[in-house]
Amino acid sequence: MTTTARPGTAKVRYDEVEVGQEIPAADYPVRRVDLVRYAGASGDFNPIHWNERHAKAVGLPDVIAHGMYTMAQGGRFITDWTGDPGAVVDYGVRFSSMVVVPDDDEGATITVSGRIEEKLEDNRVIVVLTARSGGSRVLSRARAVVQLA
Amino acid sequence: MALNREFVGRAYKASSPYEVSRVKIAEFAAAIGDQNPIYHHRDAAVAAGHPDVVAPPTFPIVFTMSAAGEAFGDPDLGLDFTMVVHGEQRFEYERPVYAGDELHCTTTITEIRSVGRNEFLTLCSEVTTGGGDLVCRAYNTIVERGGAA
C-alpha cells in the first residue's frame, strides 16, 4: 500500500539515524493479572490466556500470553522510541513461540530490542524487532515502518 | 478436521460502525501497560499535532476480529476454536486511528492452507471512514493446531 506522507511528529529525526543502529533493549513484565486485564480490554477471552486447567487440557504447558499482548509490547517499544504513536505506518509480526506465564508473583518477562534495517523515502525507516521470553524468540519477522521527523 | 476451503473469498461486514472513544483507548493503553500521555490526555495528543487521542498501533484488533467471529462460529467452516492460536498479525496505516472516529470494517477470508498438521486461515480487514476513506488494513493469520491431522 502506498500511504501518503504525513507531517512527522516523531521525536527522532530521520537525519540522525543510520542503518544498523541499535535501539537499546527494554524489559516488559507480564503476569497473570496483565493477561486478565488485556482480555477485558481487547475482548479476547480465549481461556488459554487465563485458565491453567483449560490450557493444559488443550496441550499447552501452562497459560500463555495473548500473541497480541506480546505484539503490543513491541509496539510500545517502537512508540517509546519515536515518542509518537501516530508515527507507526506499518507494523507486522509472526508469533514464533509462546510466552508462558506461570501463576506466581514474577510471571514472565518479554525483552524487546530493535535495529534500523533500512532508510526509505519520505523520512521513513524500517525497524526490525527482536522479542524474547524464557529463552525463546517469541516474535519473528517483526518489523515496523516508522515516519520520523 | 480440515477447514472448508469454500470459505476463501467470503467477506463479513460489521453490522454497525465502531465508535472509537477516549475511554476505550485509555483502557486499552492501560491494559498493555502504556502510560504515554498521547493515549490518555487529549491536550497531550493535540500538543503532539493530533486532533484527539491516538489509538495504540495494535488497537484495531479490538474491532477487526469481531466481524470474523461470525465466520468462526459457522459450523460449516469446521473450526475448533479451542485449538486456535495466533499465527501472524499486521497493521498497515493510511493514518492513525483517533478518538471520535466511526470506523467501518469489512473482513475477508483471503487464504486457508495446511502446514504440517496445522490449518492456517488468513483474514484481511479493511477499515474505512463513513465516507469510504481507508484508515488501515489489518491482516490476521490464525492457526488451528492439529486441524489438518
Interface residues (C-beta under 8 A of the other chain):
Chain A: M1 T3 T4 R6 P7 T9 Y28 D34 R37 Y38 G40 A41 S42 G43 D44 N46 I48 H54 V58 G59 I64 H66 G67 M68 Y69 M71 A72 Q73 G75 R76 I78 T79 D80 G83 D84 P85 G86 V88 V89 D90 Y91 G92 V93 R94 F95 M98 R141 A144
Chain B: E27 F28 A30 A31 I32 G33 D34 N36 I38 Y39 A48 G49 H50 V54 A55 P56 P57 T58 I61 V62 M65 S66 F81 T82 M83 V84 V85 H86 G87 E88 Q89 R90 F91 E92 Y93 E94 R95 P96 R137 Y139 R145
